[in-house]
């Protein structure tokens, strides 16, 4: 599994909307999976107060 696939899986596991994942992956670009894992939060944590 390459970096992009791992990031896509992480975003899905974190509950990000399927339609947003391609754009997020493009914006994340070449950042390593480990760094992405440390930087992003589960989607439900971000949207909890809305």
HUSULSUL-V121999 format. One record per backbone hydrogen bond with DSSP energy under -1.0 kcal/mol. CO is the residue of the C=O (numbers start at 1). NH is the residue of the N-H. If there is no record, write none. Layout:
# HUSULSUL-V121999
co-><CO & CO>
nh-><NH & NH>
This chain:
# HUSULSUL-V121999
co-><2 & 3 & 4 & 5 & 6 & 7 & 8 & 9 & 10 & 11 & 12 & 14 & 17 & 17 & 20 & 21 & 22 & 23 & 24 & 25 & 28 & 32 & 33 & 34 & 35 & 36 & 42 & 42 & 43 & 47>
nh-><6 & 7 & 8 & 9 & 10 & 11 & 12 & 13 & 14 & 16 & 15 & 43 & 20 & 21 & 24 & 25 & 26 & 27 & 28 & 29 & 31 & 36 & 37 & 38 & 39 & 40 & 45 & 46 & 47 & 50>
